[in-house]
Amino acid sequence: MIVLLALLRMYSRHTGVSIAEQIYKILTHFRIANNFGYTIANNASKNTACLDHLSELLGITLDSRCVMCIGHVINLVA
């Protein structure tokens, strides 16, 4: 089964760390943190910071689980 979850409205600053913490809250709330797969994002520095912090929170390496730039563009077009 594939599930797409959206972020809740963020009232704090949109830093990489705050975005990662929001994603982590959602993953743990739905008890799916252990099933985290891949990410698609553009190469903005806050996305890189987010993935770095999320890697720490999840205790995994996301370097090989990220599709940057072209994957984001294809996702927007689809």
N, CA, C and O atoms as a Maestro MAE file, in Angstrom:
{
 s_m_m2io_version
 :::
 2.0.0
}

f_m_ct {
 s_m_title
 :::
 protein
 m_atom[312] {
  # First column is atom index #
  i_m_mmod_type
  r_m_x_coord
  r_m_y_coord
  r_m_z_coord
  i_m_residue_number
  s_m_chain_name
  s_m_pdb_residue_name
  s_m_pdb_atom_name
  i_m_atomic_number
  :::
  1 25 0.836 -1.170 0.000 1 A "MET " " N  " 7
  2 3 0.000 0.000 0.000 1 A "MET " " CA " 6
  3 2 0.890 1.246 0.000 1 A "MET " " C  " 6
  4 15 1.893 1.296 0.713 1 A "MET " " O  " 8
  5 25 0.525 2.239 -0.793 2 A "ILE " " N  " 7
  6 3 1.240 3.504 -0.855 2 A "ILE " " CA " 6
  7 2 0.366 4.576 -0.227 2 A "ILE " " C  " 6
  8 15 -0.830 4.663 -0.503 2 A "ILE " " O  " 8
  9 25 0.986 5.398 0.628 3 A "VAL " " N  " 7
  10 3 0.255 6.456 1.319 3 A "VAL " " CA " 6
  11 2 1.005 7.763 1.124 3 A "VAL " " C  " 6
  12 15 2.230 7.803 1.228 3 A "VAL " " O  " 8
  13 25 0.280 8.813 0.846 4 A "LEU " " N  " 7
  14 3 0.862 10.143 0.729 4 A "LEU " " CA " 6
  15 2 0.326 10.985 1.875 4 A "LEU " " C  " 6
  16 15 -0.885 11.161 2.005 4 A "LEU " " O  " 8
  17 25 1.212 11.501 2.698 5 A "LEU " " N  " 7
  18 3 0.824 12.337 3.831 5 A "LEU " " CA " 6
  19 2 1.263 13.766 3.568 5 A "LEU " " C  " 6
  20 15 2.339 13.998 3.017 5 A "LEU " " O  " 8
  21 25 0.447 14.707 3.955 6 A "ALA " " N  " 7
  22 3 0.775 16.120 3.794 6 A "ALA " " CA " 6
  23 2 1.242 16.693 5.124 6 A "ALA " " C  " 6
  24 15 0.905 16.173 6.187 6 A "ALA " " O  " 8
  25 25 2.008 17.749 5.056 7 A "LEU " " N  " 7
  26 3 2.434 18.438 6.269 7 A "LEU " " CA " 6
  27 2 1.290 19.263 6.828 7 A "LEU " " C  " 6
  28 15 0.483 19.816 6.081 7 A "LEU " " O  " 8
  29 25 1.229 19.339 8.133 8 A "LEU " " N  " 7
  30 3 0.278 20.228 8.780 8 A "LEU " " CA " 6
  31 2 0.764 21.663 8.599 8 A "LEU " " C  " 6
  32 15 1.926 21.893 8.265 8 A "LEU " " O  " 8
  33 25 -0.118 22.611 8.819 9 A "ARG " " N  " 7
  34 3 0.282 24.015 8.716 9 A "ARG " " CA " 6
  35 2 1.339 24.315 9.764 9 A "ARG " " C  " 6
  36 15 1.185 23.975 10.937 9 A "ARG " " O  " 8
  37 25 2.409 24.952 9.328 10 A "MET " " N  " 7
  38 3 3.506 25.271 10.236 10 A "MET " " CA " 6
  39 2 3.413 26.726 10.646 10 A "MET " " C  " 6
  40 15 3.324 27.619 9.803 10 A "MET " " O  " 8
  41 25 3.433 26.953 11.934 11 A "TYR " " N  " 7
  42 3 3.394 28.315 12.454 11 A "TYR " " CA " 6
  43 2 4.775 28.793 12.863 11 A "TYR " " C  " 6
  44 15 4.973 29.980 13.122 11 A "TYR " " O  " 8
  45 25 5.732 27.872 12.923 12 A "SER " " N  " 7
  46 3 7.100 28.248 13.245 12 A "SER " " CA " 6
  47 2 7.838 28.599 11.949 12 A "SER " " C  " 6
  48 15 7.284 28.495 10.855 12 A "SER " " O  " 8
  49 25 9.073 29.009 12.096 13 A "ARG " " N  " 7
  50 3 9.888 29.331 10.923 13 A "ARG " " CA " 6
  51 2 10.089 28.087 10.079 13 A "ARG " " C  " 6
  52 15 10.181 26.981 10.610 13 A "ARG " " O  " 8
  53 25 10.156 28.260 8.784 14 A "HIS " " N  " 7
  54 3 10.324 27.143 7.852 14 A "HIS " " CA " 6
  55 2 11.806 26.843 7.634 14 A "HIS " " C  " 6
  56 15 12.329 26.986 6.529 14 A "HIS " " O  " 8
  57 25 12.457 26.429 8.697 15 A "THR " " N  " 7
  58 3 13.857 26.034 8.590 15 A "THR " " CA " 6
  59 2 13.916 24.542 8.309 15 A "THR " " C  " 6
  60 15 12.925 23.832 8.480 15 A "THR " " O  " 8
  61 25 15.065 24.075 7.882 16 A "GLY " " N  " 7
  62 3 15.219 22.656 7.634 16 A "GLY " " CA " 6
  63 2 14.952 21.819 8.868 16 A "GLY " " C  " 6
  64 15 14.349 20.750 8.781 16 A "GLY " " O  " 8
  65 25 15.403 22.307 10.033 17 A "VAL " " N  " 7
  66 3 15.220 21.579 11.285 17 A "VAL " " CA " 6
  67 2 13.744 21.518 11.661 17 A "VAL " " C  " 6
  68 15 13.250 20.457 12.043 17 A "VAL " " O  " 8
  69 25 13.031 22.644 11.558 18 A "SER " " N  " 7
  70 3 11.611 22.641 11.949 18 A "SER " " CA " 6
  71 2 10.768 21.789 10.996 18 A "SER " " C  " 6
  72 15 9.813 21.142 11.428 18 A "SER " " O  " 8
  73 25 11.108 21.784 9.723 19 A "ILE " " N  " 7
  74 3 10.391 20.934 8.765 19 A "ILE " " CA " 6
  75 2 10.653 19.464 9.077 19 A "ILE " " C  " 6
  76 15 9.728 18.653 9.053 19 A "ILE " " O  " 8
  77 25 11.903 19.115 9.369 20 A "ALA " " N  " 7
  78 3 12.246 17.728 9.709 20 A "ALA " " CA " 6
  79 2 11.504 17.280 10.959 20 A "ALA " " C  " 6
  80 15 11.005 16.156 11.016 20 A "ALA " " O  " 8
  81 25 11.428 18.140 11.947 21 A "GLU " " N  " 7
  82 3 10.724 17.780 13.179 21 A "GLU " " CA " 6
  83 2 9.236 17.584 12.922 21 A "GLU " " C  " 6
  84 15 8.615 16.709 13.524 21 A "GLU " " O  " 8
  85 25 8.658 18.386 12.037 22 A "GLN " " N  " 7
  86 3 7.247 18.230 11.682 22 A "GLN " " CA " 6
  87 2 7.017 16.898 10.958 22 A "GLN " " C  " 6
  88 15 6.056 16.188 11.256 22 A "GLN " " O  " 8
  89 25 7.881 16.568 10.026 23 A "ILE " " N  " 7
  90 3 7.776 15.289 9.304 23 A "ILE " " CA " 6
  91 2 7.928 14.126 10.285 23 A "ILE " " C  " 6
  92 15 7.195 13.140 10.211 23 A "ILE " " O  " 8
  93 25 8.882 14.254 11.198 24 A "TYR " " N  " 7
  94 3 9.106 13.194 12.177 24 A "TYR " " CA " 6
  95 2 7.871 12.989 13.066 24 A "TYR " " C  " 6
  96 15 7.510 11.853 13.373 24 A "TYR " " O  " 8
  97 25 7.231 14.078 13.476 25 A "LYS " " N  " 7
  98 3 6.013 13.975 14.286 25 A "LYS " " CA " 6
  99 2 4.927 13.211 13.530 25 A "LYS " " C  " 6
  100 15 4.237 12.370 14.106 25 A "LYS " " O  " 8
  101 25 4.779 13.502 12.255 26 A "ILE " " N  " 7
  102 3 3.766 12.822 11.445 26 A "ILE " " CA " 6
  103 2 4.104 11.342 11.311 26 A "ILE " " C  " 6
  104 15 3.231 10.489 11.473 26 A "ILE " " O  " 8
  105 25 5.353 11.035 11.020 27 A "LEU " " N  " 7
  106 3 5.763 9.637 10.854 27 A "LEU " " CA " 6
  107 2 5.574 8.838 12.134 27 A "LEU " " C  " 6
  108 15 5.136 7.688 12.093 27 A "LEU " " O  " 8
  109 25 5.902 9.444 13.272 28 A "THR " " N  " 7
  110 3 5.740 8.727 14.533 28 A "THR " " CA " 6
  111 2 4.267 8.655 14.942 28 A "THR " " C  " 6
  112 15 3.843 7.662 15.534 28 A "THR " " O  " 8
  113 25 3.488 9.684 14.638 29 A "HIS " " N  " 7
  114 3 2.062 9.668 14.965 29 A "HIS " " CA " 6
  115 2 1.356 8.505 14.266 29 A "HIS " " C  " 6
  116 15 0.538 7.812 14.872 29 A "HIS " " O  " 8
  117 25 1.671 8.302 13.021 30 A "PHE " " N  " 7
  118 3 1.050 7.216 12.256 30 A "PHE " " CA " 6
  119 2 1.824 5.894 12.385 30 A "PHE " " C  " 6
  120 15 1.481 4.901 11.742 30 A "PHE " " O  " 8
  121 25 2.858 5.894 13.212 31 A "ARG " " N  " 7
  122 3 3.681 4.705 13.467 31 A "ARG " " CA " 6
  123 2 4.273 4.124 12.184 31 A "ARG " " C  " 6
  124 15 4.259 2.911 11.974 31 A "ARG " " O  " 8
  125 25 4.781 4.988 11.351 32 A "ILE " " N  " 7
  126 3 5.367 4.537 10.085 32 A "ILE " " CA " 6
  127 2 6.820 4.992 9.923 32 A "ILE " " C  " 6
  128 15 7.385 4.899 8.834 32 A "ILE " " O  " 8
  129 25 7.421 5.483 11.009 33 A "ALA " " N  " 7
  130 3 8.805 5.963 10.927 33 A "ALA " " CA " 6
  131 2 9.751 4.854 10.479 33 A "ALA " " C  " 6
  132 15 10.725 5.120 9.775 33 A "ALA " " O  " 8
  133 25 9.477 3.617 10.878 34 A "ASN " " N  " 7
  134 3 10.340 2.495 10.494 34 A "ASN " " CA " 6
  135 2 10.170 2.107 9.037 34 A "ASN " " C  " 6
  136 15 10.977 1.345 8.505 34 A "ASN " " O  " 8
  137 25 9.136 2.615 8.383 35 A "ASN " " N  " 7
  138 3 8.867 2.278 6.987 35 A "ASN " " CA " 6
  139 2 9.214 3.415 6.035 35 A "ASN " " C  " 6
  140 15 8.833 3.385 4.865 35 A "ASN " " O  " 8
  141 25 9.924 4.402 6.523 36 A "PHE " " N  " 7
  142 3 10.258 5.555 5.692 36 A "PHE " " CA " 6
  143 2 11.089 5.106 4.506 36 A "PHE " " C  " 6
  144 15 12.082 4.396 4.661 36 A "PHE " " O  " 8
  145 25 10.666 5.533 3.300 37 A "GLY " " N  " 7
  146 3 11.328 5.080 2.084 37 A "GLY " " CA " 6
  147 2 12.225 6.117 1.450 37 A "GLY " " C  " 6
  148 15 13.400 6.233 1.799 37 A "GLY " " O  " 8
  149 25 11.675 6.865 0.524 38 A "TYR " " N  " 7
  150 3 12.457 7.792 -0.278 38 A "TYR " " CA " 6
  151 2 11.860 9.188 -0.223 38 A "TYR " " C  " 6
  152 15 10.696 9.368 0.135 38 A "TYR " " O  " 8
  153 25 12.673 10.169 -0.582 39 A "THR " " N  " 7
  154 3 12.211 11.553 -0.627 39 A "THR " " CA " 6
  155 2 12.444 12.123 -2.020 39 A "THR " " C  " 6
  156 15 13.384 11.744 -2.718 39 A "THR " " O  " 8
  157 25 11.579 13.028 -2.399 40 A "ILE " " N  " 7
  158 3 11.749 13.790 -3.631 40 A "ILE " " CA " 6
  159 2 11.656 15.256 -3.244 40 A "ILE " " C  " 6
  160 15 10.677 15.676 -2.628 40 A "ILE " " O  " 8
  161 25 12.663 16.035 -3.598 41 A "ALA " " N  " 7
  162 3 12.683 17.453 -3.237 41 A "ALA " " CA " 6
  163 2 13.551 18.215 -4.218 41 A "ALA " " C  " 6
  164 15 14.314 17.630 -4.987 41 A "ALA " " O  " 8
  165 25 13.421 19.524 -4.176 42 A "ASN " " N  " 7
  166 3 14.362 20.313 -4.965 42 A "ASN " " CA " 6
  167 2 15.633 20.478 -4.141 42 A "ASN " " C  " 6
  168 15 15.692 20.024 -2.998 42 A "ASN " " O  " 8
  169 25 16.630 21.108 -4.697 43 A "ASN " " N  " 7
  170 3 17.912 21.167 -4.006 43 A "ASN " " CA " 6
  171 2 18.094 22.441 -3.182 43 A "ASN " " C  " 6
  172 15 19.221 22.909 -3.019 43 A "ASN " " O  " 8
  173 25 17.016 23.005 -2.666 44 A "ALA " " N  " 7
  174 3 17.127 24.161 -1.774 44 A "ALA " " CA " 6
  175 2 17.883 23.748 -0.518 44 A "ALA " " C  " 6
  176 15 17.758 22.617 -0.048 44 A "ALA " " O  " 8
  177 25 18.659 24.667 0.013 45 A "SER " " N  " 7
  178 3 19.496 24.339 1.169 45 A "SER " " CA " 6
  179 2 18.668 23.903 2.377 45 A "SER " " C  " 6
  180 15 19.124 23.074 3.164 45 A "SER " " O  " 8
  181 25 17.455 24.448 2.538 46 A "LYS " " N  " 7
  182 3 16.638 24.030 3.684 46 A "LYS " " CA " 6
  183 2 16.170 22.586 3.537 46 A "LYS " " C  " 6
  184 15 15.953 21.910 4.542 46 A "LYS " " O  " 8
  185 25 16.008 22.096 2.300 47 A "ASN " " N  " 7
  186 3 15.644 20.692 2.102 47 A "ASN " " CA " 6
  187 2 16.798 19.770 2.473 47 A "ASN " " C  " 6
  188 15 16.586 18.709 3.061 47 A "ASN " " O  " 8
  189 25 17.996 20.167 2.136 48 A "THR " " N  " 7
  190 3 19.168 19.385 2.517 48 A "THR " " CA " 6
  191 2 19.311 19.355 4.031 48 A "THR " " C  " 6
  192 15 19.585 18.303 4.609 48 A "THR " " O  " 8
  193 25 19.126 20.513 4.683 49 A "ALA " " N  " 7
  194 3 19.194 20.573 6.144 49 A "ALA " " CA " 6
  195 2 18.093 19.723 6.768 49 A "ALA " " C  " 6
  196 15 18.317 19.050 7.774 49 A "ALA " " O  " 8
  197 25 16.914 19.756 6.175 50 A "CYS " " N  " 7
  198 3 15.791 18.954 6.659 50 A "CYS " " CA " 6
  199 2 16.134 17.474 6.599 50 A "CYS " " C  " 6
  200 15 15.941 16.757 7.581 50 A "CYS " " O  " 8
  201 25 16.636 17.009 5.475 51 A "LEU " " N  " 7
  202 3 16.956 15.593 5.320 51 A "LEU " " CA " 6
  203 2 18.094 15.167 6.228 51 A "LEU " " C  " 6
  204 15 18.096 14.041 6.726 51 A "LEU " " O  " 8
  205 25 19.067 16.050 6.453 52 A "ASP " " N  " 7
  206 3 20.157 15.743 7.381 52 A "ASP " " CA " 6
  207 2 19.611 15.548 8.794 52 A "ASP " " C  " 6
  208 15 19.972 14.590 9.477 52 A "ASP " " O  " 8
  209 25 18.742 16.458 9.227 53 A "HIS " " N  " 7
  210 3 18.175 16.364 10.574 53 A "HIS " " CA " 6
  211 2 17.225 15.167 10.681 53 A "HIS " " C  " 6
  212 15 17.217 14.471 11.697 53 A "HIS " " O  " 8
  213 25 16.438 14.929 9.655 54 A "LEU " " N  " 7
  214 3 15.523 13.789 9.654 54 A "LEU " " CA " 6
  215 2 16.302 12.474 9.713 54 A "LEU " " C  " 6
  216 15 15.862 11.521 10.356 54 A "LEU " " O  " 8
  217 25 17.443 12.421 9.053 55 A "SER " " N  " 7
  218 3 18.310 11.238 9.126 55 A "SER " " CA " 6
  219 2 18.719 10.961 10.571 55 A "SER " " C  " 6
  220 15 18.718 9.815 11.019 55 A "SER " " O  " 8
  221 25 19.068 12.027 11.293 56 A "GLU " " N  " 7
  222 3 19.451 11.879 12.698 56 A "GLU " " CA " 6
  223 2 18.277 11.403 13.542 56 A "GLU " " C  " 6
  224 15 18.425 10.510 14.376 56 A "GLU " " O  " 8
  225 25 17.102 12.008 13.322 57 A "LEU " " N  " 7
  226 3 15.922 11.639 14.104 57 A "LEU " " CA " 6
  227 2 15.505 10.189 13.872 57 A "LEU " " C  " 6
  228 15 15.108 9.491 14.804 57 A "LEU " " O  " 8
  229 25 15.601 9.744 12.618 58 A "LEU " " N  " 7
  230 3 15.194 8.384 12.268 58 A "LEU " " CA " 6
  231 2 16.300 7.356 12.499 58 A "LEU " " C  " 6
  232 15 16.040 6.153 12.539 58 A "LEU " " O  " 8
  233 25 17.525 7.833 12.650 59 A "GLY " " N  " 7
  234 3 18.657 6.925 12.833 59 A "GLY " " CA " 6
  235 2 19.000 6.153 11.575 59 A "GLY " " C  " 6
  236 15 19.450 5.010 11.653 59 A "GLY " " O  " 8
  237 25 18.791 6.766 10.407 60 A "ILE " " N  " 7
  238 3 19.101 6.114 9.130 60 A "ILE " " CA " 6
  239 2 19.886 7.085 8.252 60 A "ILE " " C  " 6
  240 15 19.982 8.275 8.553 60 A "ILE " " O  " 8
  241 25 20.436 6.569 7.182 61 A "THR " " N  " 7
  242 3 21.138 7.398 6.211 61 A "THR " " CA " 6
  243 2 20.217 7.619 5.021 61 A "THR " " C  " 6
  244 15 19.820 6.668 4.348 61 A "THR " " O  " 8
  245 25 19.881 8.871 4.766 62 A "LEU " " N  " 7
  246 3 18.978 9.180 3.659 62 A "LEU " " CA " 6
  247 2 19.710 9.551 2.374 62 A "LEU " " C  " 6
  248 15 19.070 9.827 1.359 62 A "LEU " " O  " 8
  249 25 21.042 9.562 2.405 63 A "ASP " " N  " 7
  250 3 21.801 9.959 1.216 63 A "ASP " " CA " 6
  251 2 21.419 9.162 -0.019 63 A "ASP " " C  " 6
  252 15 21.283 9.726 -1.105 63 A "ASP " " O  " 8
  253 25 21.247 7.864 0.135 64 A "SER " " N  " 7
  254 3 20.914 7.031 -1.013 64 A "SER " " CA " 6
  255 2 19.406 6.926 -1.240 64 A "SER " " C  " 6
  256 15 18.964 6.222 -2.148 64 A "SER " " O  " 8
  257 25 18.625 7.616 -0.429 65 A "ARG " " N  " 7
  258 3 17.162 7.566 -0.540 65 A "ARG " " CA " 6
  259 2 16.572 8.899 -0.991 65 A "ARG " " C  " 6
  260 15 15.380 9.145 -0.804 65 A "ARG " " O  " 8
  261 25 17.385 9.747 -1.574 66 A "CYS " " N  " 7
  262 3 16.911 11.067 -2.001 66 A "CYS " " CA " 6
  263 2 17.013 11.213 -3.504 66 A "CYS " " C  " 6
  264 15 18.026 10.852 -4.104 66 A "CYS " " O  " 8
  265 25 15.975 11.737 -4.104 67 A "VAL " " N  " 7
  266 3 15.995 12.093 -5.515 67 A "VAL " " CA " 6
  267 2 15.819 13.602 -5.557 67 A "VAL " " C  " 6
  268 15 14.760 14.124 -5.208 67 A "VAL " " O  " 8
  269 25 16.849 14.289 -5.979 68 A "MET " " N  " 7
  270 3 16.805 15.745 -5.977 68 A "MET " " CA " 6
  271 2 16.611 16.275 -7.400 68 A "MET " " C  " 6
  272 15 16.904 15.583 -8.375 68 A "MET " " O  " 8
  273 25 16.134 17.460 -7.499 69 A "CYS " " N  " 7
  274 3 15.965 18.245 -8.718 69 A "CYS " " CA " 6
  275 2 15.052 17.605 -9.767 69 A "CYS " " C  " 6
  276 15 13.856 17.893 -9.797 69 A "CYS " " O  " 8
  277 25 15.590 16.757 -10.610 70 A "ILE " " N  " 7
  278 3 14.803 16.248 -11.732 70 A "ILE " " CA " 6
  279 2 13.598 15.445 -11.253 70 A "ILE " " C  " 6
  280 15 12.528 15.505 -11.858 70 A "ILE " " O  " 8
  281 25 13.771 14.700 -10.173 71 A "GLY " " N  " 7
  282 3 12.633 13.960 -9.616 71 A "GLY " " CA " 6
  283 2 11.559 14.899 -9.126 71 A "GLY " " C  " 6
  284 15 10.371 14.607 -9.265 71 A "GLY " " O  " 8
  285 25 11.951 16.021 -8.554 72 A "HIS " " N  " 7
  286 3 10.987 17.020 -8.088 72 A "HIS " " CA " 6
  287 2 10.257 17.629 -9.269 72 A "HIS " " C  " 6
  288 15 9.041 17.817 -9.215 72 A "HIS " " O  " 8
  289 25 10.979 17.940 -10.335 73 A "VAL " " N  " 7
  290 3 10.363 18.516 -11.524 73 A "VAL " " CA " 6
  291 2 9.371 17.534 -12.139 73 A "VAL " " C  " 6
  292 15 8.265 17.929 -12.508 73 A "VAL " " O  " 8
  293 25 9.743 16.280 -12.254 74 A "ILE " " N  " 7
  294 3 8.842 15.270 -12.820 74 A "ILE " " CA " 6
  295 2 7.603 15.122 -11.942 74 A "ILE " " C  " 6
  296 15 6.494 14.975 -12.454 74 A "ILE " " O  " 8
  297 25 7.786 15.160 -10.621 75 A "ASN " " N  " 7
  298 3 6.668 15.050 -9.700 75 A "ASN " " CA " 6
  299 2 5.703 16.227 -9.895 75 A "ASN " " C  " 6
  300 15 4.488 16.036 -9.856 75 A "ASN " " O  " 8
  301 25 6.218 17.414 -10.099 76 A "LEU " " N  " 7
  302 3 5.368 18.596 -10.311 76 A "LEU " " CA " 6
  303 2 4.604 18.496 -11.630 76 A "LEU " " C  " 6
  304 15 3.441 18.891 -11.704 76 A "LEU " " O  " 8
  305 25 5.243 17.976 -12.655 77 A "VAL " " N  " 7
  306 3 4.615 17.863 -13.966 77 A "VAL " " CA " 6
  307 2 3.537 16.787 -13.959 77 A "VAL " " C  " 6
  308 15 2.494 16.945 -14.593 77 A "VAL " " O  " 8
  309 25 3.790 15.686 -13.239 78 A "ALA " " N  " 7
  310 3 2.835 14.569 -13.201 78 A "ALA " " CA " 6
  311 2 1.638 15.017 -12.452 78 A "ALA " " C  " 6
  312 15 0.691 14.249 -12.285 78 A "ALA " " O  " 8
  :::
 }
 m_bond[311] {
  # First column is bond index #
  i_m_from
  i_m_to
  i_m_order
  :::
  1 1 2 1
  2 2 3 1
  3 3 4 2
  4 3 5 1
  5 5 6 1
  6 6 7 1
  7 7 8 2
  8 7 9 1
  9 9 10 1
  10 10 11 1
  11 11 12 2
  12 11 13 1
  13 13 14 1
  14 14 15 1
  15 15 16 2
  16 15 17 1
  17 17 18 1
  18 18 19 1
  19 19 20 2
  20 19 21 1
  21 21 22 1
  22 22 23 1
  23 23 24 2
  24 23 25 1
  25 25 26 1
  26 26 27 1
  27 27 28 2
  28 27 29 1
  29 29 30 1
  30 30 31 1
  31 31 32 2
  32 31 33 1
  33 33 34 1
  34 34 35 1
  35 35 36 2
  36 35 37 1
  37 37 38 1
  38 38 39 1
  39 39 40 2
  40 39 41 1
  41 41 42 1
  42 42 43 1
  43 43 44 2
  44 43 45 1
  45 45 46 1
  46 46 47 1
  47 47 48 2
  48 47 49 1
  49 49 50 1
  50 50 51 1
  51 51 52 2
  52 51 53 1
  53 53 54 1
  54 54 55 1
  55 55 56 2
  56 55 57 1
  57 57 58 1
  58 58 59 1
  59 59 60 2
  60 59 61 1
  61 61 62 1
  62 62 63 1
  63 63 64 2
  64 63 65 1
  65 65 66 1
  66 66 67 1
  67 67 68 2
  68 67 69 1
  69 69 70 1
  70 70 71 1
  71 71 72 2
  72 71 73 1
  73 73 74 1
  74 74 75 1
  75 75 76 2
  76 75 77 1
  77 77 78 1
  78 78 79 1
  79 79 80 2
  80 79 81 1
  81 81 82 1
  82 82 83 1
  83 83 84 2
  84 83 85 1
  85 85 86 1
  86 86 87 1
  87 87 88 2
  88 87 89 1
  89 89 90 1
  90 90 91 1
  91 91 92 2
  92 91 93 1
  93 93 94 1
  94 94 95 1
  95 95 96 2
  96 95 97 1
  97 97 98 1
  98 98 99 1
  99 99 100 2
  100 99 101 1
  101 101 102 1
  102 102 103 1
  103 103 104 2
  104 103 105 1
  105 105 106 1
  106 106 107 1
  107 107 108 2
  108 107 109 1
  109 109 110 1
  110 110 111 1
  111 111 112 2
  112 111 113 1
  113 113 114 1
  114 114 115 1
  115 115 116 2
  116 115 117 1
  117 117 118 1
  118 118 119 1
  119 119 120 2
  120 119 121 1
  121 121 122 1
  122 122 123 1
  123 123 124 2
  124 123 125 1
  125 125 126 1
  126 126 127 1
  127 127 128 2
  128 127 129 1
  129 129 130 1
  130 130 131 1
  131 131 132 2
  132 131 133 1
  133 133 134 1
  134 134 135 1
  135 135 136 2
  136 135 137 1
  137 137 138 1
  138 138 139 1
  139 139 140 2
  140 139 141 1
  141 141 142 1
  142 142 143 1
  143 143 144 2
  144 143 145 1
  145 145 146 1
  146 146 147 1
  147 147 148 2
  148 147 149 1
  149 149 150 1
  150 150 151 1
  151 151 152 2
  152 151 153 1
  153 153 154 1
  154 154 155 1
  155 155 156 2
  156 155 157 1
  157 157 158 1
  158 158 159 1
  159 159 160 2
  160 159 161 1
  161 161 162 1
  162 162 163 1
  163 163 164 2
  164 163 165 1
  165 165 166 1
  166 166 167 1
  167 167 168 2
  168 167 169 1
  169 169 170 1
  170 170 171 1
  171 171 172 2
  172 171 173 1
  173 173 174 1
  174 174 175 1
  175 175 176 2
  176 175 177 1
  177 177 178 1
  178 178 179 1
  179 179 180 2
  180 179 181 1
  181 181 182 1
  182 182 183 1
  183 183 184 2
  184 183 185 1
  185 185 186 1
  186 186 187 1
  187 187 188 2
  188 187 189 1
  189 189 190 1
  190 190 191 1
  191 191 192 2
  192 191 193 1
  193 193 194 1
  194 194 195 1
  195 195 196 2
  196 195 197 1
  197 197 198 1
  198 198 199 1
  199 199 200 2
  200 199 201 1
  201 201 202 1
  202 202 203 1
  203 203 204 2
  204 203 205 1
  205 205 206 1
  206 206 207 1
  207 207 208 2
  208 207 209 1
  209 209 210 1
  210 210 211 1
  211 211 212 2
  212 211 213 1
  213 213 214 1
  214 214 215 1
  215 215 216 2
  216 215 217 1
  217 217 218 1
  218 218 219 1
  219 219 220 2
  220 219 221 1
  221 221 222 1
  222 222 223 1
  223 223 224 2
  224 223 225 1
  225 225 226 1
  226 226 227 1
  227 227 228 2
  228 227 229 1
  229 229 230 1
  230 230 231 1
  231 231 232 2
  232 231 233 1
  233 233 234 1
  234 234 235 1
  235 235 236 2
  236 235 237 1
  237 237 238 1
  238 238 239 1
  239 239 240 2
  240 239 241 1
  241 241 242 1
  242 242 243 1
  243 243 244 2
  244 243 245 1
  245 245 246 1
  246 246 247 1
  247 247 248 2
  248 247 249 1
  249 249 250 1
  250 250 251 1
  251 251 252 2
  252 251 253 1
  253 253 254 1
  254 254 255 1
  255 255 256 2
  256 255 257 1
  257 257 258 1
  258 258 259 1
  259 259 260 2
  260 259 261 1
  261 261 262 1
  262 262 263 1
  263 263 264 2
  264 263 265 1
  265 265 266 1
  266 266 267 1
  267 267 268 2
  268 267 269 1
  269 269 270 1
  270 270 271 1
  271 271 272 2
  272 271 273 1
  273 273 274 1
  274 274 275 1
  275 275 276 2
  276 275 277 1
  277 277 278 1
  278 278 279 1
  279 279 280 2
  280 279 281 1
  281 281 282 1
  282 282 283 1
  283 283 284 2
  284 283 285 1
  285 285 286 1
  286 286 287 1
  287 287 288 2
  288 287 289 1
  289 289 290 1
  290 290 291 1
  291 291 292 2
  292 291 293 1
  293 293 294 1
  294 294 295 1
  295 295 296 2
  296 295 297 1
  297 297 298 1
  298 298 299 1
  299 299 300 2
  300 299 301 1
  301 301 302 1
  302 302 303 1
  303 303 304 2
  304 303 305 1
  305 305 306 1
  306 306 307 1
  307 307 308 2
  308 307 309 1
  309 309 310 1
  310 310 311 1
  311 311 312 2
  :::
 }
}
